[in-house]
Amino acid sequence: MEQARGQVRQAVNTAMVQSYWEIGRLIVEHEQQDNNRAEYGKQPLQQLSQQLTEQLGKGFDVRNLRNMRQFYQSFPKRNAVRTELSWTHYRTLLRVENAQARD
């Protein structure tokens, strides 16, 4: 039973990390057109936050969307993202100021 619970936890963590990376990619590539920040007049993160929260529930506040954007910008190659690490691990890594130290 414990092994099954561990497998479920790992599957959930993997899905979250992959989903949050994808949301970060969408923010950067589509909403910002590959700019570091959205241009004025483009769909702001606040509006995106409201839409995602309505559609998917909690977990999509502006701060978390900024984390997702930074996650994608820090790890732009999807295959470089380790699914063994949880979203909490990645948020901790994102706080490391030296980008080379994250590799």
N, C-alpha and C positions, 0 to 999 in steps of 0.2 A: 504494500500500500504506500509506504513512504517513497519507494522508487517511482511509482506512478505519479505521485504528487510532485516529485522533483522534475519529472519529465514534462508535466503540465506547466509548472512554473517556467521551465526553460523555453517551452514552446510559446508561452505568453510573452516572455521577455524578448525572444527573437522577433516575434510579430510586432511588438511595440517599437523596437529599434529600427526594423525595416520600414515600418509605417512612418515613423517620425523622420527618418532620413528622406523618405519620399516626399513628405509634406515640405520639408526644408528645401528640397530640390524644386518643387513646384513654386514655392514662394520666390526663390531666386530666379528661376528660369522663366516663369510665366508672368508673375506679378511684377517682378523687377526687371525683366528682360535682361538678365545677367548682370545688372548693376549691383553694387554692394548694398544699396538702399533703394527702396521704391521711390520713384519720382513723385513729386507733389502732384496730386490729382489722380494718381493711380489708386487702386483699391488698397486702403490702409489696413494694417494688421488688425485694428480694432473691428473693422467690418468683417474681415475674414474670420476672426475669433467668434463673432456672433453667429456667423453662418455655420461654422463647424460645430459650435456648441449646440445649436438648434438641431443639426443633422445627426451628430454623433454623441452628444452628451459632454460631460465634464472633461477637463484636461486640455482645453484649447484656449486658455487665456492668452493675452498678448505676450506676457513674459515667457510662457512655454513656447509660443510660436517663434519668438526671438531665439530661444534656445535651439529650436528645430532648424531655423535658418542658419545659425552659427554652426550647428552640427554638420549640416551639408557643406557649408563653406570650409570647415576644418577637415572634413573627410569627403572630398568630392568624388572619390572613386568608390563606388558601391562595394566592390569586392575587397576593399581595405577595411571595411566595417566588420568587426569581429562579433559574431552573433553570440559568442560565449559571454560577452559583457552585457550588462543590463543598461537600461536608460539612465539609471542612477550613476553607474560607472562613467558613462559618457558625459553626463552633466558635470561630474567631478573633473574629468579630463579637460572639459572646455574651460574650466576656471584656471587652468595652467596657462600663464601668460606666454611662455616660450613655446611657440608652435612646434619647433623641432623636438622638444621634450615629449610631446604627445605621441610621436611616431613609435 
